[in-house]
């Protein structure tokens, strides 16, 4: 049955307007972006099929264009719409973070870093650069690949911090395995960068490790 023939209270758009986006299931939210279904299948039916084919929302949104387009009813326009929505979400989180004090809004920092870095298939090391009031002024990805004390060069981090006129930095890197537990190498890297940045009077406020769950703060564990 087409969605237009559903009871008004069950239609995804009307349900969102009445109850808020949080009341919708993954399939209902996805159906709003898909906009249309296939012959004999509504947009919600198509959304459910896509979620089942990929094994969930995250895998669907992380899929390449080629993989996405292999699915019945998944065209390039739908792929573009979904990824535009993802980027809007990331930019919204970035705007929230830039308005906040990073020290008094650790939740905003976590949400932004998780949205920005969780989906990477390889390790990425990045920095949030802050002014002397601990407001975020820039985010930059600096190193890619296997992140350890050899592949992250302190002088490049220092150069980037000076370029952004930072008074403090928050370090971050992801674990593609999804396990955010910091390693001994992560601790050593934090120590090296803290020492290098201290030479130019720039503080390291924290180092977050990003995985599938909540980002882990080395500062909270007394390791910064």
C-alpha positions in Angstrom: 0.0 0.0 0.0 1.4 3.5 -0.9 2.3 5.6 2.1 -0.3 8.3 1.0 -3.0 5.7 1.7 -1.7 5.0 5.3 -3.5 6.5 8.3 -2.1 10.0 8.8 -0.6 9.2 12.2 1.5 6.4 10.7 3.0 8.4 7.7 6.7 9.1 8.5 6.5 12.9 7.6 3.4 13.5 9.6 4.7 11.4 12.4 7.9 13.5 12.5 5.9 16.7 12.6 3.7 15.5 15.4 6.1 13.6 17.6 9.6 14.7 16.6 12.3 13.0 14.6 13.4 10.9 17.6 10.0 9.0 17.4 10.8 7.5 14.0 12.5 4.2 13.4 15.6 3.9 11.2 13.5 2.7 8.3 11.0 5.6 8.7 13.8 8.2 8.8 15.5 6.6 5.8 12.2 6.5 3.9 11.9 10.3 4.2 15.2 10.7 2.3 14.3 8.0 -0.2 11.0 9.8 -0.9 9.7 7.1 -3.2 9.6 3.3 -3.3 9.2 0.8 -6.0 6.3 -0.8 -7.8 4.4 -2.7 -5.1 6.7 -1.4 -2.3 6.5 1.8 -0.3 9.5 4.0 0.6 9.4 2.4 4.1 9.5 -1.1 2.5 12.5 -0.1 0.4 14.2 1.4 3.5 13.7 -1.8 5.4 15.1 -3.9 2.5 18.2 -1.6 2.3 18.8 -1.8 6.1 18.5 -5.6 5.9 20.8 -5.9 2.9 23.5 -3.9 4.6 23.0 -5.2 8.1 22.0 -1.9 9.7 22.1 1.9 9.3 25.7 2.5 9.9 26.9 0.0 7.3 24.4 1.4 4.8 25.7 5.0 5.4 29.3 3.9 5.3 28.8 2.0 2.0 30.6 3.2 -1.1 28.6 4.6 -4.0 29.3 1.5 -6.1 28.1 -0.9 -3.3 25.0 1.3 -2.6 24.0 1.4 -6.3 24.1 -2.4 -6.5 20.9 -2.5 -4.5 17.5 -2.6 -6.1 15.8 0.9 -5.9 19.0 2.6 -4.8 19.9 5.3 -7.3 22.6 7.9 -7.4 20.1 10.7 -6.4 19.3 8.8 -3.2 23.0 8.2 -2.4 23.8 11.9 -2.9 20.8 13.0 -0.7 21.9 10.7 2.1 25.5 11.8 2.1 24.5 15.5 1.9 22.4 14.9 5.0 25.3 13.2 6.8 27.6 16.2 6.0 25.0 18.7 7.2 24.9 16.7 10.5 28.6 16.9 10.9 28.7 20.7 10.1 25.9 21.2 12.7 27.9 19.5 15.3 31.0 21.5 14.3 29.0 24.7 14.7 27.9 23.6 18.2 31.4 22.9 19.2 32.8 26.2 17.9 30.2 28.1 20.0 31.2 26.2 23.2 34.1 26.1 25.6 35.7 22.7 24.9 36.6 22.2 28.5 33.1 22.8 29.8 31.4 21.0 26.9 33.1 17.6 26.7 29.9 16.1 25.3 30.0 18.4 22.3 33.6 17.5 21.6 32.9 13.8 21.8 29.8 14.0 19.5 31.8 16.0 16.9 34.8 13.7 16.9 32.7 10.6 16.8 30.6 11.8 13.8 33.8 13.0 12.0 36.1 10.1 12.6 34.2 6.9 13.5 33.6 5.8 9.9 37.2 5.8 8.6 38.5 2.4 7.5 42.1 3.4 8.3 43.6 5.2 11.2 43.5 9.0 11.1 45.2 11.4 13.5 43.7 14.8 13.9 43.7 17.9 16.1 41.2 20.4 17.4 42.9 23.7 17.8 41.7 26.1 20.5 42.2 29.7 21.3 43.1 31.1 24.8 39.5 30.9 25.9 39.4 27.2 24.9 37.0 27.8 21.9 37.6 25.6 18.9 39.0 27.5 16.0 39.9 24.7 13.6 40.0 20.9 13.0 42.6 19.4 10.9 43.5 15.8 9.9 47.3 15.5 9.9 48.3 11.8 9.6 46.9 8.7 7.9 47.6 5.0 8.2 48.9 3.2 11.2 49.1 5.7 14.0 52.1 5.2 16.4 55.0 7.2 17.8 56.9 6.8 14.5 54.2 7.9 12.0 53.0 11.0 13.9 55.7 13.7 13.7 55.7 16.1 16.6 57.2 18.9 14.5 54.3 18.8 12.1 51.8 19.0 14.9 53.6 21.9 16.3 53.7 23.6 12.9 50.0 23.1 12.5 49.3 24.5 16.0 51.4 27.6 15.3 49.7 28.1 11.9 46.3 28.1 13.6 47.7 30.3 16.4 46.4 27.8 18.9 46.8 28.2 22.7 45.8 24.6 23.3 45.0 21.5 21.3 42.8 18.4 21.7 44.3 15.3 20.0 42.2 12.6 18.4 42.6 9.4 16.4 40.3 6.5 15.5 40.6 2.8 15.9 39.0 1.2 12.8 38.6 -2.0 14.8 35.9 -0.2 16.7 37.6 -0.8 20.0 38.5 2.5 21.6 40.8 1.2 24.3 44.0 3.3 24.3 47.2 1.4 23.7 50.6 1.9 25.3 51.7 3.5 22.0 48.8 6.0 22.3 50.0 6.9 25.8 53.6 7.4 24.5 52.5 9.5 21.6 50.4 11.7 23.9 53.5 12.2 26.1 55.7 13.1 23.2 53.3 15.6 21.7 52.6 17.2 25.1 56.4 17.7 25.6 56.9 19.1 22.0 53.9 21.5 22.2 54.9 22.7 25.7 58.2 24.1 24.2 56.0 26.7 22.3 53.6 27.2 25.3 50.7 25.2 23.8 48.8 23.0 26.1 47.5 19.5 25.3 44.0 19.3 26.9 43.1 15.8 26.0 43.6 12.9 23.6 40.4 11.1 22.4 40.4 7.6 20.9 37.4 7.1 18.6 35.7 3.7 18.2 32.2 2.3 17.9 31.1 3.3 21.4 31.8 6.6 23.3 35.2 8.1 22.6 37.7 7.4 25.3 39.4 10.4 27.0 43.0 9.9 28.1 42.7 13.0 30.3 39.9 11.3 32.2 42.2 8.4 32.8 44.9 10.6 34.1 47.2 10.0 31.1 47.5 13.6 29.8 
